[in-house]
Amino acid sequence: MEAILSKEIQAGLDAARLASLRKASRLRINIDGQVYPVLRMWKTGCAIAVQDAPKLRGLVDLYDGATHLFQCLIVAHEAEGEEMLYDFKRATAVTDHAALDFERRIDAPVGLITDETATL
């Protein structure tokens, strides 16, 4: 059995679904000081409400609340209903320290202990 709904009821249901996605998601994209809420995210992209975001392109920062998660290079993919889909061309995780350019040994010393009496 297939349910057929009027256009007004379907539009109301779509608006309610979009509003619930906005409330539930803490994810947001920041590009040049503009903030856009992310409705959903997957491994290779994300979705933003069509009325919120123009066709974004370029380097953006992806946040979960106040936590900076990724620095992403995005391209608008297609509009699907009330959502604009974006593809990640690159998504680099943000860390609080610089990447090492050498292998850190497991048994490496944590600090340097010197003999103070030998220098006197």
N, C-alpha and C positions, 0 to 999 in steps of 0.2 A: 504494500500500500504506500503510495507516494502522497505526501502532503503538499498541497499547493497553497501558497500564501499570497496575499495581495502585495502590490509593490510598496504600499505604505507600511505594512506590517514587517516586510522584509527589511526595509530601510531602517525601521526602528530597532529591529533585532541586530542589524549590523552596527548601528550607532552604539547600542548598549554593549556589544562585544568589544568594540574599539575603546570605549570608556573604561571597561574593566581591565583591558590590557594596559592602558595608560596608568591606572592606579596600581596594578600589581608589579609593574616593572620599575626597578630602581636604576636601570641602565640608561645612560644618556651619552650623546655625542657632543663634543665641544669643538667647534671650528671657528676660528677667528673671533672668539668671544661670544658667539651665538651658541645656545644650548638647545638641542633637539632630543626629546625623549625617544628611546628605542622601545618599540613594542615587543619585539622578540629578536633573538640572536641564535645563530647556528654556527657551525665550524667555519664555513666559508663566506658568511655574510650576516646581514641584519635587515630589519624592516622598520621603517619610520612612517608615521601617518602622512598621507599625501598632502593634506592641508597644512601640516606643520613644516614640512621641509621641501624646498625646491630641489631640483636635480643637483644634489651635492656631488662634488668630485674633488679628490685631492687628499691631503694629509689631515687626519682628524685624530682627536684623543677620545678614547672610550673609557667612561667612568662607571663604576658601580657605587652609587652614593658619592662619598668623598674619596673613594679609593681609585686611583688611576690604574686601569688594567692593561690597556693596549694603546699603542700608537699605530694607527691603521692608514693604509692607502686605499681609498674606496672609489668605486665607480658605480653610478646608477645603472641598474640592470633593467628593471621593468616595473610598471605599475600593475599591481594585482589587487583589484577591488579598491579598498580604502587605504592600502599600504603601498609604499614605494620600496622596492627591494634593492638592496645594495650588495655588491660583491666586494670582498676583501682581496685586493691584489697583494697586500702584505699586511700582516698583523704581528707586530713585535711586542712581546710582553715587556712591561716596564718593571725594572728592578731598582732596589735602593742602593746598589753598588755597581761599580764598573766591572765589565767582563774581564776575566783573566786571560792573558796571552801566553800562559804557560801552565803546565800541569802541576797542581799542588799535591804533594805527596801526603799520604795518610799519616805517616810517622814524622812529619816535619815538626820542628820545635815551634812552640807557641810564642816564646819570647827568648831574649838573650840574657843569660845570667853570667855576670862577670865577677872576677875575684878582685874586690876592692883593695885588699891588703897587698896585692902584687904591684900596684901602681905607686905605692908610697915609698 
